[in-house]
Amino acid sequence: MVIESFNPATDQVLQQFPAHTAPQIDAALAKAATAQKHWSQLPVAQRLPHLSQVAATLRANAADYAKLITLEVGKPITESLAEVEKCTWNFDFYAKTAGSMLSDEIVASSASDSRIVYDPLGLVLAVMPWNYPFWQVMRAAAPVLAGGNGLVLKHASNVPQCALALQDVFAKAGLPAGLFTTLLTDSKSVAGLIADVRIHAVTFTGSTPVGRSIASQAGQALKKQVLELGGSDPFIVLADADINAAAATAAKARFHNTGQSCISAKRFIVEEKVAQDFVDAVCEHASKMKLSDPMDASTQIGTMARRSLRNELHAQVNASLAQGAKLCLGGKPIDGAGAFYQPTIFDHVSLQMTVAKEETFGPVAAIIRVKSPEDAVAVANATEFGLGAALWTQDLDRARRLTRQIEAGAVFVNGMVASDPRLPFGGIKQSGYGRELGALGLREFTNIKTVWTGPVKS
């Protein structure tokens, strides 16, 4: 089997790699397990300087890594550079904070001493998507490694150069060989990897259907999982919002990474009083965004990752048009090489239309008009997903009340939903479970152990 590196902006094959054979995978897992055992025996304070070295390696090679991301995924080069920088931030953050996050927690009890300690679990299998080929992996890797674990990466098959470059980052940073291991293999091998006794837990980012399958396989093996799945994030704009600021952020939130993000704003739920002003403003912002060669530093919208994904998106657009959605901008693929698609905005979308019911993984926005803040929250919650949400209003007391009613793993008030190393990240409902990032994300892949020491206090 051959795994291809393919440029979606030019339709050209960049490179081909032979998939790892079963003996090669077995040898890699054995090496990873040995490396993790040694790593787990290091005190936390001795692990953390290695994380700083990873950050330094990323920083020193940022331009090369960003070019790889853009070549294989088609996102604008400026966004690829920002992605590498965010990975650097993540490793710097955990290098500085993981020691305190993993320190023993003393708990008063009847014992002479009782505490909670955070021990390593072992090897964590990371099954990762292509849309943020560095960030999605490094978001998981920093806390996994800080916790004394090892990481085995099964990356998306369309980003093999990024997958191998990630392994090279850790080699250049001087971490033990095998502690971070990339396997070039197809999705059919995932079940066998999960079942392997050397794998102790699984982290997955991707679609909800695949997440269900991985959860079932991991559950059968009784192995811990963290699942970050699909999203159909609402972006609520109330009548008292700063409409120009909301519209500018809306354009960025929808068309960043060419709309190919689980936490992209997808459903724009706007109070009727200001709906037309918002529609006009967001269409103006979107129409000014430059769609061009992703390697051009001035490009703001690149190409979709594959023509097949563009075809699926266009089918959703055509279905929504047939259902009565009003097309305000775009709506068509762009002729020529690459999987480019016009930034597209629909208005007067109802809950029954395709762009409201389904996750649109590309540059398509759906504007839904509502009569009141209460209706806005009801529409926001009328989805099987629950990843992120944004709420725009100048009444912060009302915002605090409404954020508690919105069914999502994160709610951003007057801002764009984004992951942040300092805060936990994850979803509810069909968007998955468990948390990444922050202290909670670090502890997800530890053995949270109670240590009770007698005698009982009198």
Order of alpha helices (4+ residues) and beta strands (2+ residues): beta-beta-alpha-alpha-alpha-alpha-beta-beta-beta-alpha-beta-alpha-beta-alpha-beta-alpha-beta-beta-alpha-beta-alpha-alpha-beta-beta-alpha-beta-alpha-beta-beta-alpha-beta-beta-beta-alpha-beta
